[in-house]
Amino acid sequence: MPDVIVLTHVAFEDAGTFEDALRARGHSIRYINAVDGLESVPPDADISLLIVLGGPISANDTAIYPFLSRELTLIEKRLAAARPIIGICLGAQLIARALGARVYPGNREIGWAPVSPTDKGAQSSLSHLAENNAPVLHWHGETFDIPEGGTHLAYTDACAHQAFSYGAAALGLQFHPEVTASGLESWYVRHTVEIAMTPNMDVPELRGDAERFEKALRGNCNAFFPGGLTGSACRSGPKVGESTHYGS
């Protein structure tokens, strides 16, 4: 049985560099469409890691998209069991909401820009975010409050809450460290209207940035995993269950 489950909301987003790193370490991965496949998620005890990816809807849209209520329940159970979970973009917003924090419209960010660690972030496994000021991909229009009991790990000038942890096993990332240059080609097609509506933004610029910055993303992706999943390759060292891994 796969020990890593990736929940998707749109067909063109995948785990990218995260998938490559996990498979290289012997982990098996199964993709499940959160829209109609949540009933097929294995029991929590059988999953080493749950990754919740992004999507163009809001974490608040439970009345419009009923599956979100079921997904929030699954995330709540995962958090209550202190089992490893990573949320990216919409995934991070769902984790925040599951923990009782607000999700709301923020400054729209599309494109590549560096992320700065907070003081606690600089002491965590995400300290690499400050190295060489390496850009990451931003693609969002909403943001979240840091949940009560969570640890604020990173920010940008446009979006104060770019990353947070909750305990030793939950990590929420507003930005996209998982993307690959080839995988983003589908994003450019499916988001063509949004790109056209964004001032000073076009596909050749996005493509060129992705090609320049993908290597750094691949080199740093292990830092986002709980140490017990990636062994000696994980930059931070502590195992799942130790309170220092994400800085909380």
C-alpha positions as CSV (number, residue, x, y, z in Angstrom):
1,M,0.0,0.0,0.0
2,P,1.4,3.5,-0.8
3,D,2.7,5.2,2.3
4,V,2.4,8.8,0.9
5,I,-0.9,10.1,-0.3
6,V,-1.1,13.3,-2.4
7,L,-4.5,15.0,-2.5
8,T,-5.1,17.0,-5.7
9,H,-7.8,19.5,-6.6
10,V,-6.9,20.1,-10.2
11,A,-5.5,17.5,-12.6
12,F,-2.5,19.7,-13.7
13,E,-0.9,20.1,-10.3
14,D,1.3,17.4,-8.9
15,A,3.9,16.9,-6.2
16,G,6.8,17.6,-8.6
17,T,10.1,17.8,-6.9
18,F,8.6,16.4,-3.7
19,E,7.5,13.3,-5.5
20,D,10.9,12.8,-7.1
21,A,12.7,13.1,-3.7
22,L,10.3,10.8,-1.9
23,R,10.4,8.1,-4.6
24,A,14.2,8.2,-4.6
25,R,14.1,7.3,-0.9
26,G,11.8,4.3,-1.5
27,H,8.5,5.8,-0.6
28,S,5.4,4.8,-2.6
29,I,3.0,7.5,-3.7
30,R,-0.6,7.5,-4.6
31,Y,-2.5,10.5,-6.0
32,I,-6.1,10.9,-5.0
33,N,-8.5,13.5,-6.4
34,A,-10.0,15.3,-3.3
35,V,-13.1,16.2,-5.3
36,D,-14.5,12.7,-5.6
37,G,-11.9,10.3,-4.1
38,L,-11.7,11.0,-0.4
39,E,-13.4,7.8,0.5
40,S,-10.5,5.9,-0.9
41,V,-7.9,7.5,1.4
42,P,-6.4,4.7,3.4
43,P,-6.7,4.6,7.2
44,D,-4.5,7.3,8.8
45,A,-2.2,4.8,10.5
46,D,-1.3,3.4,7.1
47,I,-0.1,6.8,5.7
48,S,3.4,8.1,6.5
49,L,2.8,11.5,4.9
50,L,-0.3,13.3,3.6
51,I,0.4,16.1,1.1
52,V,-2.5,18.5,0.2
53,L,-1.9,20.4,-3.0
54,G,-3.3,23.7,-4.3
55,G,-6.3,24.7,-6.4
56,P,-8.2,27.8,-7.7
57,I,-11.0,27.7,-5.1
58,S,-11.2,29.0,-1.6
59,A,-10.9,27.0,1.6
60,N,-14.1,28.8,2.6
61,D,-16.2,27.5,-0.3
62,T,-17.7,24.6,1.6
63,A,-21.3,25.6,0.6
64,I,-20.3,25.7,-3.1
65,Y,-18.0,22.6,-3.0
66,P,-19.3,20.1,-0.4
67,F,-16.2,17.9,-0.7
68,L,-14.2,20.6,1.1
69,S,-16.1,19.8,4.3
70,R,-15.1,16.1,4.0
71,E,-11.5,17.1,3.3
72,L,-11.4,19.4,6.3
73,T,-12.6,16.6,8.5
74,L,-9.8,14.3,7.1
75,I,-7.2,17.0,7.8
76,E,-8.6,17.6,11.3
77,K,-8.2,13.9,12.1
78,R,-4.7,13.9,10.8
79,L,-3.8,16.9,12.9
80,A,-5.4,15.4,16.0
81,A,-3.3,12.3,15.5
82,A,-0.1,14.4,15.1
83,R,0.7,12.5,11.9
84,P,2.9,14.2,9.2
85,I,1.0,16.5,6.8
86,I,2.1,19.2,4.4
87,G,-0.2,21.7,2.8
88,I,0.7,23.8,-0.2
89,C,-1.2,27.0,-1.2
90,L,-4.9,25.9,-0.9
91,G,-3.6,22.9,1.2
92,A,-2.0,25.3,3.7
93,Q,-5.2,27.3,3.8
94,L,-7.2,24.2,4.6
95,I,-4.8,23.2,7.4
96,A,-5.1,26.7,8.8
97,R,-8.9,26.6,8.6
98,A,-9.0,23.1,10.2
99,L,-7.1,24.6,13.1
100,G,-9.6,27.4,13.5
101,A,-7.7,30.2,11.7
102,R,-9.2,32.6,9.2
103,V,-8.7,32.3,5.5
104,Y,-9.4,35.5,3.6
105,P,-8.5,37.5,0.4
106,G,-5.0,38.9,0.4
107,N,-2.6,40.6,-2.0
108,R,-2.4,38.6,-5.2
109,E,1.0,37.1,-5.9
110,I,1.9,35.5,-9.2
111,G,5.5,34.9,-10.1
112,W,8.9,34.2,-8.6
113,A,10.2,36.0,-5.6
114,P,12.3,35.1,-2.4
115,V,10.7,34.2,0.9
116,S,12.2,35.5,4.1
117,P,12.3,33.3,7.3
118,T,11.0,34.7,10.6
119,D,13.4,34.5,13.6
120,K,11.9,31.1,14.4
121,G,11.9,30.1,10.8
122,A,15.6,30.8,10.7
123,Q,16.1,28.3,13.5
124,S,14.1,25.6,11.7
125,S,14.6,23.3,8.8
126,L,13.3,26.1,6.6
127,S,16.4,28.3,7.3
128,H,17.5,27.5,3.7
129,L,15.0,30.0,2.5
130,A,17.4,32.8,3.3
131,E,20.3,31.1,1.5
132,N,21.3,33.0,-1.7
133,N,17.9,34.7,-1.5
134,A,16.6,32.0,-3.9
135,P,13.1,32.7,-5.4
136,V,10.2,30.4,-5.1
137,L,6.9,30.4,-7.1
138,H,3.9,32.3,-5.7
139,W,0.5,31.8,-7.2
140,H,-2.3,32.8,-4.8
141,G,-5.0,35.4,-4.1
142,E,-5.9,34.4,-0.5
143,T,-4.0,34.2,2.7
144,F,-4.5,32.9,6.3
145,D,-3.9,33.8,9.9
146,I,-1.4,31.7,11.8
147,P,-3.4,29.2,13.8
148,E,-3.4,29.4,17.6
149,G,-0.5,27.3,18.7
150,G,1.2,27.5,15.3
151,T,4.6,28.9,14.6
152,H,5.1,31.6,11.9
153,L,8.0,30.5,9.8
154,A,8.2,32.8,6.7
155,Y,6.9,35.9,5.0
156,T,7.2,38.2,2.0
157,D,6.4,42.0,1.8
158,A,3.2,41.2,-0.1
159,C,2.1,38.3,2.1
160,A,3.0,38.2,5.8
161,H,2.1,34.5,6.3
162,Q,4.0,32.4,3.9
163,A,4.7,29.4,6.1
164,F,3.7,28.0,9.5
165,S,4.1,24.8,11.5
166,Y,1.9,23.2,14.0
167,G,3.5,20.8,16.4
168,A,6.3,18.7,14.9
169,A,4.4,17.1,12.0
170,A,2.3,19.7,10.3
171,L,3.6,22.3,7.8
172,G,1.6,24.9,5.8
173,L,3.3,26.6,2.8
174,Q,1.6,29.4,0.9
175,F,4.2,29.3,-1.8
176,H,5.0,26.5,-4.2
177,P,8.4,24.8,-3.6
178,E,7.3,21.6,-5.4
179,V,6.9,22.9,-8.9
180,T,9.1,21.9,-11.9
181,A,9.7,23.8,-15.1
182,S,8.1,21.1,-17.2
183,G,5.1,20.7,-14.9
184,L,4.4,24.4,-15.0
185,E,3.8,24.3,-18.8
186,S,0.2,23.0,-18.0
187,W,-0.3,25.9,-15.5
188,Y,0.5,28.4,-18.2
189,V,-2.2,27.0,-20.5
190,R,-4.9,26.6,-17.8
191,H,-4.2,29.9,-16.1
192,T,-3.8,31.9,-19.4
193,V,-6.6,34.4,-18.5
194,E,-5.2,35.0,-15.0
195,I,-1.7,35.6,-16.4
196,A,-3.1,38.0,-19.0
197,M,-4.9,40.0,-16.3
198,T,-1.7,40.3,-14.2
199,P,0.3,43.5,-14.9
200,N,3.8,43.0,-16.1
201,M,3.5,39.2,-16.3
202,D,3.7,36.9,-19.3
203,V,4.5,33.2,-20.0
204,P,8.0,33.7,-21.4
205,E,9.0,35.4,-18.2
206,L,7.4,32.8,-16.0
207,R,9.0,30.0,-18.1
208,G,12.5,31.6,-18.0
209,D,12.3,32.0,-14.2
210,A,11.2,28.4,-13.7
211,E,14.1,27.1,-15.8
212,R,16.6,29.3,-13.8
213,F,15.3,28.4,-10.3
214,E,14.2,24.8,-10.6
215,K,17.6,23.4,-9.6
216,A,17.5,25.3,-6.2
217,L,14.0,24.0,-5.6
218,R,15.2,20.4,-6.1
219,G,18.2,20.9,-3.9
220,N,16.2,22.2,-1.0
221,C,13.0,20.1,-1.2
222,N,14.2,17.6,1.5
223,A,14.1,20.4,4.1
224,F,10.3,20.4,3.9
225,F,9.8,16.8,5.0
226,P,9.6,15.4,8.5
227,G,13.0,13.9,9.3
228,G,11.7,10.4,9.8
229,L,10.6,10.2,6.2
230,T,13.9,11.2,4.6
231,G,16.7,10.0,6.9
232,S,20.1,11.4,6.5
233,A,19.1,13.4,3.4
234,C,16.9,15.7,5.5
235,R,18.7,18.9,6.3
236,S,17.2,19.3,9.8
237,G,18.0,15.9,11.3
238,P,15.2,15.5,14.0
239,K,12.8,12.7,13.5
240,V,9.0,12.9,13.4
241,G,7.7,13.6,16.9
242,E,10.6,15.9,17.9
243,S,9.5,19.4,18.5
244,T,12.4,21.1,16.8
245,H,12.0,20.0,13.3
246,Y,9.8,22.9,12.0
247,G,10.7,25.3,14.7
248,S,7.7,24.9,17.0
